[in-house]
Structures are given as C-alpha cells and as structure tokens.
Amino acid sequence: MTREASTLLIVHDAQRVFAGLGIQDPFGPPDIIVSARFGKKKDGTYLIGSSLTDAEANGEQLHIRYAIENGQIEDWQALKALWNYILKEFKIDPAQNSYFTMVGLPMPLPREAAERTAQIFFEEFNTPALSIGEVPLLTAYAIGVLNALVVDIGAEETSAVAVSDCAVLPTTAVMSKLGSAHCTWWLAYLLTQDTAVTTALQPLVQADMNMSKLAYGLAQVLIAEHQIRIEVSSDLPGMNEPDTEEASFDVAAALVEGRERDIVGQRQRNASQNHTAEDVIHVQFRGIQVPVGRVRNRFHEPLLRPQLLERIKLDMPAPPAVMQALYARQVGGEPICVSVPAAIGMAARKVQPIERRVLLWENVVVSGSMTSFQGLVPELLQALTSYMINEQTETAQVAGEPNAQQPRNVRALKVPEYFPAFKDSPDLLPYLGANIYAKLVFNDMSGRNYISKLQYNDGGPSVAFAIGSG
C-alpha cells in the first residue's frame, strides 16, 4: 500500500471525533464520526459510542463526561478508550499495525499532551509513524489560509483562537461555555411559552412526564430532524423596518424615481407581515402531531446573548453544561461564559502587533457542530460588525486615508468549491484539513514533520514535541 492508502486520520473537534482510513482522491468525508463522550462504570469500564448510548437507554449508573473539556485533556484513559474504539472499528490489530497516523488535538497543545499521545500510539497501538496537529491549524489548512480567526462552536463550548503565519497563537485562545446544549435548553423553554405547542402536548402529560420534559424532548426531535431555521436578525440595517407607508406601493413610480431599494424593502416588509401556515410545521412526537411555529428560528439566541439562560425556568434539572455556564456567569473565573462574538473579539484583541488583526478579521473561519444549522454564520457576522471601526481617526482624516491598523471589514471564509464533499459541511473542516496536512507530511521523505517508530525508540516521548522543528 502507498502511504496515502495506509494513513489513519483521527481528528477531534469540541465534542466529536472524526476518523478515516486512507487519504482519498478527491478528499472524502470521515468514515467514522463518534461523540467524544464516555461513560465510566463503577468497575472502571469505559463505554464509547453505541455501547454508551445503549447503557444510557437502559438506565445504567454511569459517570458521563467528555475526555477533552475546556481545551484540556481531562481523562487520558477515556481518550485512549476512544482511540482504541476507532482502531477496533477499522479492524486494526496493534500487533500488525502498518498505518501512519495523523492525530488532530485541540489547542493549545502542552508538551505533556504531545508526549503522552506519542507514548500511547507507539507503545500501545504500535503505529509506525505519527504526526500530531492542532485542530485550529488544520481548520485553516482546509480553507487554504495562513492567517485566520478560527472558531469552533460545539455541543457544550466554543473556542476562538488566532492562527498567524501558519502557527496557532496559544496566548490568544478564548474558551466560552456556550454551545448547542444551551441552545437546546433555550428552545425547550420557548416551546413551553408557545400556546399551540403546550395545547398539543397536554394529552401526553403524566406524573413522571411534565410539560417541561416534553418540551425538552420535542426540542431534541426538532434538532435531530433538521427543523431548525436561523434567520438573519431583524437588526440588520434596512431590514424589516416598521411600515410607515401606505398599504399600496407604486412600484412603477419607485423605478422612475430611482428608488429600487425601496422596492426591495417593501417586499421584505410584505414578507414579514404575511407569516402564513408555511411558517408552521407539524412534527411527529410520541404519536401526535405538534404544530411548531417561528419559535424554532430563535434556537441560536443564547450564542449571541448568554444572559437569556438566566431567564429560563423549567420544571426539570438543567443539563450539566447549562449549570456550568450559569455558574461561570455568576461567579466568573475560567472558562468564561460570554457570547460567541465576544469570544471572537477577545481572541482578536490579544493579537500583537495591532496591524496583524486586520487580516485576521477578514479571515474568520467557523466550524463545529453548530455550523450544520444554516444561517448561523451570517448572524455571527452581523453581530461582529460592532467590532469594526467605521469612523476614521483624526490622523486618518487629515491624511485622507483610512487607518490601516483599524479593521473595517469582517468576512467569513467558505469551503473551497474544489472540495465538493465538504462544501455543505463546514463542521468537517478540521477533518478536511487533516487530510491535506497528512498528505503533505507523510509524503515528505525527509520525515521532518512526523515521528517514526525508530525515532521514538531512540528519543522516547520527548521527541513528539520536536515535530516539525528540524
């Protein structure tokens, strides 16, 4: 087999693991996507993937969490169990392992994490060669840029970090305790405030199944069935202004007078007033049809306004991720709980010198499981415009030119058209970047950017931290 055919890719995002066997041409999606959650039984056994799902369904007593939380590896044994699960799925026998391995881990990578990873893969999984990459850098590789603000919005947390000159800047990393779990909790609350929804759900209310639990279950169904729509905020300039004009609108006169924008605005206002039955969907839930209206379009709001979480009152225990976010907002400390735009802004402000920030704002890359909801990125861009300086400084006005050190535009980059398998899947950007990076690294016969088994045997785990330095 060629090196590309005998390459194993294992890439972590905020709360998932992507894995693939072989670098395809053209690049293809991962063969395996598994949650990075694990369940630990009282006897110390780790449950991963379907075995964890089955155990939860059976009501087994488990200690459930993520192997990597807040950008740090919290449980090495759980992480090893995850990797071992992937090897078994691919039927890779460590005794006969011939696969060059590319591992993508969250940032920033401390020396100990690189060394421990190398130790596990060489000593326990018997890999012949290993390369370790930081996920933000892999994400930048996927887009084809050397400088970027890389944002990962996952299930329970969001990270933002700057990549400059093809290197992750660990001092710029910002972690916020916000993700899709918080949006799901908010959506459940909104559903309990919708009379049509609660009326439909009322026959299902039982002693052990109150309205809050039903609404939370319905929210999960809406998400799983991709019934969430994220609309661009009505705060956009020129969008959905109050209708102060006459009910009739003379299109011909507007065209003659050169008021084409008024036509567009009027059409938008008409559309906003004509919310008909097509804004309501009927969802099959526990044997009944539940009408759900435009409330589902507000799913993402906690990402922009985390203070909304403090308003939620449901008659059921809040998920641990929500409790952590509320605690972070009330007590402070690390990790923080700020809006996604605020986290991005904080990461950008940590970049020095200041002039380097302009290019970063024009290269915002958003990945993570939340990007599967169309419309989220435009909403974030709208919120990020508040970080742009629209007025020239006094010095710039005298010179007659904008201050080059002040960001004036924010732009989110998309997956290049020549990667069709990833075009509509920005959540898979880290895996795409791992394909590109591994193709470059393992085809470099100098071996400067990966560790061979011989090098590891000679230098031990410490050689892992020197990857790419030679």
Order of alpha helices (4+ residues) and beta strands (2+ residues): beta-beta-beta-beta-beta-alpha-beta-beta-beta-alpha-beta-alpha-beta-alpha-beta-beta-beta-beta-alpha-alpha-alpha-alpha-alpha-beta-beta-alpha-alpha-alpha-alpha-beta-alpha-alpha-alpha-beta-alpha
